[in-house]
Structures are given as C-alpha cells and as structure tokens.
Amino acid sequence: MTFEARTERQAGATIVTFTGDLDIASEADATASLEAALDGAGLLVADLRELDFLDSTGVRVLLTADLQAREQGVRFGVARGDGMVRRLFEVTRIDQRFPVVDDPAELTGGEPPPPSDAAQ
C-alpha cells in the first residue's frame, strides 16, 4: 500500500498522520515529515491509526522522533493503531518510552476528530 503523511497544526500541537505501510521503503518520508513537524511545535503526535503495517524500521522512526523532540524541548506521543500495530507496541513495550494513546485528543486536550467515514 502507498505510504502517506499528513500534517495538521492546532494550538501548539502538531499531528502527523501516517497511512499505508511504515517500513524501510517509507522510512525517509516518515522521518522527514516528523522532523519538519517539530518546528514550532510544543507537542508532536504521530497518529498511526490509519497504518496498515508497521515494522521495526517504523519503531526506529518513532524512537528517533522522540529523541529529536526531547532535544528540542517538544513533548512527543503516539496514537496507536489496531491489529498488528497495537500488537507490536505491546510486544516492544514502547509505551514506557513515550505516551501511547488511542486518540490524539488524549494528548492535545482537544476534541477528537469525527470518524473519516462519517456521513456529511
């Protein structure tokens, strides 16, 4: 599946939403998106809820983003996805490194966005 990163800024928080597969093929794009999102952010959230696949390369991307955020005084957190993404987080216990939540609003204090398939 094609990888995509979308960035949304809201009141000091920056949310980078990933879709598709976060693996070695998308590592550079994911890293660049997170690095760019750090600029001016007080909080950086990697939203993985739309990912279909995440491997150890993707975990490394997240750990690197956390380190860079700490160096810049930015809080970092992750909205985890379901299925194998959730399982990888449970196995690696990555939630001991940074906050891992079900929805970015848990970190930003904002209202959760409507489901993407909601009728207009």
N, CA and C atoms as a LAMMPS dump frame, in Angstrom:
ITEM: TIMESTEP
0
ITEM: NUMBER OF ATOMS
360
ITEM: BOX BOUNDS ff ff ff
-5.0000000000000000e+02 5.0000000000000000e+02
-5.0000000000000000e+02 5.0000000000000000e+02
-5.0000000000000000e+02 5.0000000000000000e+02
ITEM: ATOMS id mol type element x y z
1 1 1 N 0.839 -1.181 0
2 1 2 C 0 0 0
3 1 3 C 0.882 1.243 0
4 2 1 N 0.425 2.303 -0.587
5 2 2 C 1.148 3.553 -0.678
6 2 3 C 1.202 4.233 0.683
7 3 1 N 2.373 4.743 1.028
8 3 2 C 2.564 5.469 2.283
9 3 3 C 2.244 6.946 2.071
10 4 1 N 1.627 7.552 3.078
11 4 2 C 1.341 8.974 3.035
12 4 3 C 1.455 9.543 4.438
13 5 1 N 1.93 10.788 4.53
14 5 2 C 1.992 11.508 5.802
15 5 3 C 1.277 12.842 5.627
16 6 1 N 0.324 13.122 6.525
17 6 2 C -0.395 14.391 6.516
18 6 3 C -0.113 15.103 7.838
19 7 1 N 0.158 16.392 7.775
20 7 2 C 0.465 17.166 8.976
21 7 3 C -0.616 18.191 9.23
22 8 1 N -1.041 18.256 10.486
23 8 2 C -2.062 19.216 10.911
24 8 3 C -1.549 19.922 12.162
25 9 1 N -1.603 21.238 12.154
26 9 2 C -1.172 22.023 13.317
27 9 3 C -2.397 22.61 13.995
28 10 1 N -2.391 22.544 15.336
29 10 2 C -3.502 23.09 16.103
30 10 3 C -3.02 23.527 17.484
31 11 1 N -3.072 24.795 17.766
32 11 2 C -2.779 25.365 19.087
33 11 3 C -1.558 24.756 19.765
34 12 1 N -0.403 24.865 19.152
35 12 2 C 0.833 24.381 19.756
36 12 3 C 1.115 22.906 19.558
37 13 1 N 0.151 22.172 19.065
38 13 2 C 0.34 20.745 18.817
39 13 3 C 0.407 20.494 17.313
40 14 1 N 1.248 19.564 16.937
41 14 2 C 1.335 19.147 15.542
42 14 3 C 1.07 17.656 15.484
43 15 1 N 0.129 17.269 14.644
44 15 2 C -0.222 15.854 14.488
45 15 3 C 0.179 15.422 13.083
46 16 1 N 1 14.376 13.017
47 16 2 C 1.39 13.797 11.73
48 16 3 C 0.683 12.458 11.625
49 17 1 N -0.217 12.35 10.656
50 17 2 C -0.997 11.132 10.458
51 17 3 C -0.38 10.325 9.328
52 18 1 N -0.071 9.078 9.623
53 18 2 C 0.512 8.171 8.634
54 18 3 C -0.54 7.197 8.14
55 19 1 N -0.547 6.943 6.83
56 19 2 C -1.4 5.918 6.248
57 19 3 C -0.532 4.978 5.421
58 20 1 N -1.012 3.758 5.234
59 20 2 C -0.275 2.787 4.426
60 20 3 C 0.673 1.961 5.264
61 21 1 N 1.89 1.763 4.75
62 21 2 C 2.898 0.927 5.403
63 21 3 C 4.075 1.778 5.845
64 22 1 N 4.403 1.723 7.134
65 22 2 C 5.581 2.404 7.65
66 22 3 C 6.658 1.345 7.834
67 23 1 N 7.538 1.281 6.832
68 23 2 C 8.59 0.274 6.809
69 23 3 C 9.827 0.884 6.162
70 24 1 N 10.771 0.064 5.767
71 24 2 C 12.023 0.58 5.207
72 24 3 C 11.804 1.414 3.947
73 25 1 N 10.784 1.097 3.177
74 25 2 C 10.512 1.847 1.947
75 25 3 C 9.998 3.259 2.223
76 26 1 N 9.352 3.46 3.355
77 26 2 C 8.781 4.771 3.679
78 26 3 C 9.541 5.479 4.803
79 27 1 N 10.617 4.879 5.263
80 27 2 C 11.371 5.432 6.394
81 27 3 C 11.787 6.885 6.172
82 28 1 N 12.37 7.194 5.037
83 28 2 C 12.868 8.552 4.78
84 28 3 C 11.72 9.564 4.778
85 29 1 N 10.596 9.218 4.148
86 29 2 C 9.453 10.127 4.108
87 29 3 C 8.872 10.352 5.504
88 30 1 N 8.758 9.281 6.275
89 30 2 C 8.21 9.403 7.627
90 30 3 C 9.13 10.246 8.508
91 31 1 N 10.424 9.991 8.411
92 31 2 C 11.398 10.743 9.204
93 31 3 C 11.36 12.221 8.842
94 32 1 N 11.338 12.518 7.55
95 32 2 C 11.3 13.915 7.098
96 32 3 C 10.026 14.616 7.569
97 33 1 N 8.904 13.928 7.536
98 33 2 C 7.638 14.519 7.978
99 33 3 C 7.673 14.854 9.464
100 34 1 N 8.213 13.944 10.259
101 34 2 C 8.284 14.184 11.7
102 34 3 C 9.285 15.287 12.032
103 35 1 N 10.418 15.306 11.337
104 35 2 C 11.409 16.355 11.568
105 35 3 C 10.833 17.732 11.23
106 36 1 N 10.151 17.849 10.117
107 36 2 C 9.549 19.126 9.717
108 36 3 C 8.473 19.555 10.704
109 37 1 N 7.745 18.6 11.25
110 37 2 C 6.653 18.903 12.171
111 37 3 C 7.154 19.415 13.518
112 38 1 N 8.393 19.139 13.856
113 38 2 C 8.951 19.598 15.128
114 38 3 C 9.069 21.119 15.191
115 39 1 N 9.271 21.75 14.059
116 39 2 C 9.483 23.193 14.014
117 39 3 C 8.272 23.942 14.568
118 40 1 N 8.446 24.6 15.691
119 40 2 C 7.384 25.394 16.287
120 40 3 C 6.36 24.623 17.092
121 41 1 N 6.543 23.334 17.243
122 41 2 C 5.576 22.517 17.983
123 41 3 C 5.913 22.494 19.47
124 42 1 N 4.896 22.482 20.295
125 42 2 C 5.065 22.236 21.723
126 42 3 C 4.8 20.771 22.025
127 43 1 N 4.026 20.159 21.148
128 43 2 C 3.665 18.746 21.24
129 43 3 C 3.642 18.174 19.834
130 44 1 N 4.278 17.04 19.651
131 44 2 C 4.257 16.327 18.371
132 44 3 C 3.602 14.974 18.595
133 45 1 N 2.579 14.689 17.796
134 45 2 C 1.871 13.417 17.898
135 45 3 C 1.981 12.692 16.561
136 46 1 N 2.466 11.461 16.601
137 46 2 C 2.454 10.59 15.428
138 46 3 C 1.181 9.755 15.511
139 47 1 N 0.275 9.97 14.58
140 47 2 C -1.016 9.274 14.565
141 47 3 C -0.895 8.067 13.636
142 48 1 N -0.904 6.877 14.224
143 48 2 C -0.722 5.63 13.471
144 48 3 C -2.03 4.886 13.234
145 49 1 N -3.145 5.499 13.55
146 49 2 C -4.429 4.786 13.487
147 49 3 C -4.812 4.35 12.082
148 50 1 N -4.243 4.977 11.047
149 50 2 C -4.578 4.61 9.669
150 50 3 C -3.498 3.751 9.019
151 51 1 N -2.505 3.328 9.795
152 51 2 C -1.455 2.465 9.24
153 51 3 C -1.984 1.059 9.027
154 52 1 N -1.526 0.45 7.935
155 52 2 C -1.836 -0.957 7.68
156 52 3 C -0.712 -1.861 8.161
157 53 1 N 0.511 -1.306 8.201
158 53 2 C 1.672 -2.113 8.557
159 53 3 C 2.723 -1.248 9.223
160 54 1 N 3.357 -1.791 10.254
161 54 2 C 4.453 -1.14 10.959
162 54 3 C 5.454 -2.222 11.324
163 55 1 N 6.735 -1.989 11.006
164 55 2 C 7.752 -2.954 11.387
165 55 3 C 8.794 -2.28 12.265
166 56 1 N 9.904 -2.967 12.512
167 56 2 C 10.94 -2.432 13.392
168 56 3 C 11.54 -1.14 12.85
169 57 1 N 11.557 -0.97 11.547
170 57 2 C 12.037 0.285 10.971
171 57 3 C 11.127 1.426 11.398
172 58 1 N 9.836 1.203 11.374
173 58 2 C 8.882 2.212 11.814
174 58 3 C 9.029 2.536 13.289
175 59 1 N 9.29 1.524 14.096
176 59 2 C 9.523 1.749 15.521
177 59 3 C 10.761 2.627 15.699
178 60 1 N 11.805 2.362 14.92
179 60 2 C 13.027 3.179 14.987
180 60 3 C 12.729 4.626 14.593
181 61 1 N 11.893 4.832 13.592
182 61 2 C 11.499 6.194 13.189
183 61 3 C 10.852 6.912 14.372
184 62 1 N 9.984 6.236 15.093
185 62 2 C 9.302 6.837 16.235
186 62 3 C 10.267 7.133 17.377
187 63 1 N 11.175 6.213 17.647
188 63 2 C 12.162 6.43 18.712
189 63 3 C 13.081 7.604 18.379
190 64 1 N 13.472 7.718 17.123
191 64 2 C 14.312 8.828 16.689
192 64 3 C 13.561 10.146 16.821
193 65 1 N 12.289 10.155 16.442
194 65 2 C 11.48 11.368 16.572
195 65 3 C 11.359 11.767 18.036
196 66 1 N 11.201 10.803 18.917
197 66 2 C 11.124 11.089 20.345
198 66 3 C 12.429 11.721 20.83
199 67 1 N 13.557 11.174 20.424
200 67 2 C 14.854 11.736 20.821
201 67 3 C 15.021 13.165 20.314
202 68 1 N 14.676 13.401 19.065
203 68 2 C 14.785 14.745 18.495
204 68 3 C 13.851 15.713 19.201
205 69 1 N 12.654 15.26 19.519
206 69 2 C 11.698 16.109 20.226
207 69 3 C 12.25 16.486 21.6
208 70 1 N 12.785 15.524 22.322
209 70 2 C 13.35 15.801 23.647
210 70 3 C 14.47 16.833 23.554
211 71 1 N 15.331 16.683 22.54
212 71 2 C 16.444 17.622 22.355
213 71 3 C 15.946 19.042 22.119
214 72 1 N 14.766 19.176 21.532
215 72 2 C 14.211 20.497 21.217
216 72 3 C 13.179 20.967 22.252
217 73 1 N 12.996 20.187 23.303
218 73 2 C 12.037 20.562 24.338
219 73 3 C 10.588 20.39 23.93
220 74 1 N 10.344 19.485 22.999
221 74 2 C 8.991 19.217 22.499
222 74 3 C 8.507 17.89 23.083
223 75 1 N 7.268 17.873 23.567
224 75 2 C 6.678 16.607 24.026
225 75 3 C 6.322 15.764 22.809
226 76 1 N 6.446 14.439 22.941
227 76 2 C 6.16 13.524 21.839
228 76 3 C 5.243 12.42 22.334
229 77 1 N 4.288 12.043 21.5
230 77 2 C 3.398 10.939 21.828
231 77 3 C 2.877 10.294 20.557
232 78 1 N 2.243 9.152 20.729
233 78 2 C 1.756 8.368 19.59
234 78 3 C 0.313 7.947 19.825
235 79 1 N -0.503 8.083 18.777
236 79 2 C -1.838 7.484 18.766
237 79 3 C -1.693 6.177 17.996
238 80 1 N -1.811 5.082 18.705
239 80 2 C -1.544 3.775 18.086
240 80 3 C -2.727 3.302 17.262
241 81 1 N -2.425 2.417 16.369
242 81 2 C -3.461 1.808 15.549
243 81 3 C -3.932 0.509 16.162
244 82 1 N -4.698 -0.22 15.39
245 82 2 C -5.217 -1.508 15.831
246 82 3 C -4.411 -2.646 15.226
247 83 1 N -4.838 -3.838 15.515
248 83 2 C -4.264 -5.028 14.901
249 83 3 C -2.789 -5.194 15.172
250 84 1 N -2.033 -5.422 14.107
251 84 2 C -0.615 -5.726 14.273
252 84 3 C 0.168 -4.528 14.789
253 85 1 N -0.293 -3.306 14.53
254 85 2 C 0.384 -2.117 15.057
255 85 3 C 0.27 -2.118 16.58
256 86 1 N -0.919 -2.366 17.083
257 86 2 C -1.13 -2.433 18.537
258 86 3 C -0.303 -3.569 19.143
259 87 1 N -0.287 -4.69 18.457
260 87 2 C 0.459 -5.849 18.968
261 87 3 C 1.958 -5.55 19.044
262 88 1 N 2.504 -4.888 18.04
263 88 2 C 3.919 -4.538 18.044
264 88 3 C 4.231 -3.613 19.222
265 89 1 N 3.334 -2.7 19.524
266 89 2 C 3.539 -1.807 20.664
267 89 3 C 3.507 -2.583 21.976
268 90 1 N 2.615 -3.564 22.076
269 90 2 C 2.547 -4.381 23.289
270 90 3 C 3.817 -5.205 23.466
271 91 1 N 4.303 -5.813 22.4
272 91 2 C 5.494 -6.673 22.468
273 91 3 C 6.742 -5.859 22.797
274 92 1 N 6.896 -4.695 22.174
275 92 2 C 8.094 -3.88 22.375
276 92 3 C 8.03 -3.043 23.652
277 93 1 N 6.824 -2.906 24.222
278 93 2 C 6.614 -2.094 25.425
279 93 3 C 7.081 -0.653 25.212
280 94 1 N 6.882 -0.183 24.002
281 94 2 C 7.322 1.152 23.63
282 94 3 C 6.585 2.237 24.417
283 95 1 N 5.433 1.901 24.972
284 95 2 C 4.677 2.879 25.751
285 95 3 C 5.394 3.286 27.035
286 96 1 N 6.493 2.619 27.361
287 96 2 C 7.297 3.019 28.504
288 96 3 C 8.285 4.124 28.123
289 97 1 N 8.444 4.358 26.833
290 97 2 C 9.36 5.392 26.345
291 97 3 C 8.648 6.74 26.179
292 98 1 N 7.423 6.704 25.666
293 98 2 C 6.644 7.918 25.445
294 98 3 C 5.173 7.559 25.537
295 99 1 N 4.301 8.569 25.718
296 99 2 C 2.869 8.285 25.832
297 99 3 C 2.299 7.655 24.561
298 100 1 N 1.536 6.595 24.75
299 100 2 C 0.847 5.923 23.652
300 100 3 C -0.634 5.898 24.016
301 101 1 N -1.453 6.51 23.144
302 101 2 C -2.877 6.659 23.425
303 101 3 C -3.704 6.127 22.254
304 102 1 N -4.998 6.068 22.441
305 102 2 C -5.89 5.6 21.38
306 102 3 C -6.315 6.71 20.429
307 103 1 N -6.27 7.979 20.893
308 103 2 C -6.716 9.102 20.079
309 103 3 C -5.823 10.303 20.374
310 104 1 N -5.397 11.053 19.354
311 104 2 C -4.539 12.218 19.59
312 104 3 C -5.136 13.229 20.571
313 105 1 N -6.461 13.32 20.642
314 105 2 C -7.114 14.266 21.539
315 105 3 C -6.754 14.002 22.998
316 106 1 N -6.369 12.765 23.322
317 106 2 C -5.964 12.448 24.683
318 106 3 C -4.673 13.179 25.048
319 107 1 N -3.88 13.52 24.061
320 107 2 C -2.63 14.244 24.295
321 107 3 C -2.787 15.743 24.09
322 108 1 N -3.616 16.128 23.119
323 108 2 C -3.748 17.542 22.777
324 108 3 C -4.761 18.265 23.648
325 109 1 N -5.652 17.504 24.287
326 109 2 C -6.692 18.123 25.094
327 109 3 C -7.843 18.658 24.257
328 110 1 N -7.818 18.388 22.968
329 110 2 C -8.868 18.864 22.06
330 110 3 C -9.965 17.852 21.889
331 111 1 N -10.883 18.213 21.047
332 111 2 C -11.985 17.317 20.712
333 111 3 C -11.496 16.307 19.686
334 112 1 N -11.857 15.034 19.843
335 112 2 C -11.465 14.071 18.827
336 112 3 C -12.124 14.393 17.49
337 113 1 N -11.394 14.184 16.398
338 113 2 C -11.99 14.456 15.101
339 113 3 C -13.09 13.442 14.792
340 114 1 N -14.031 13.814 13.92
341 114 2 C -15.075 12.852 13.554
342 114 3 C -14.458 11.7 12.775
343 115 1 N -15.062 10.518 12.819
344 115 2 C -14.537 9.406 12.028
345 115 3 C -14.442 9.78 10.565
346 116 1 N -13.417 9.285 9.894
347 116 2 C -13.197 9.666 8.493
348 116 3 C -14.29 9.168 7.564
349 117 1 N -15.041 8.165 7.996
350 117 2 C -16.115 7.644 7.137
351 117 3 C -17.493 8.173 7.549
352 118 1 N -17.511 9.228 8.36
353 118 2 C -18.79 9.78 8.802
354 118 3 C -19.531 10.414 7.628
355 119 1 N -20.832 10.258 7.612
356 119 2 C -21.65 10.866 6.559
357 119 3 C -21.661 12.375 6.73
358 120 1 N -21.595 13.099 5.654
359 120 2 C -21.562 14.566 5.704
360 120 3 C -22.957 15.105 5.618
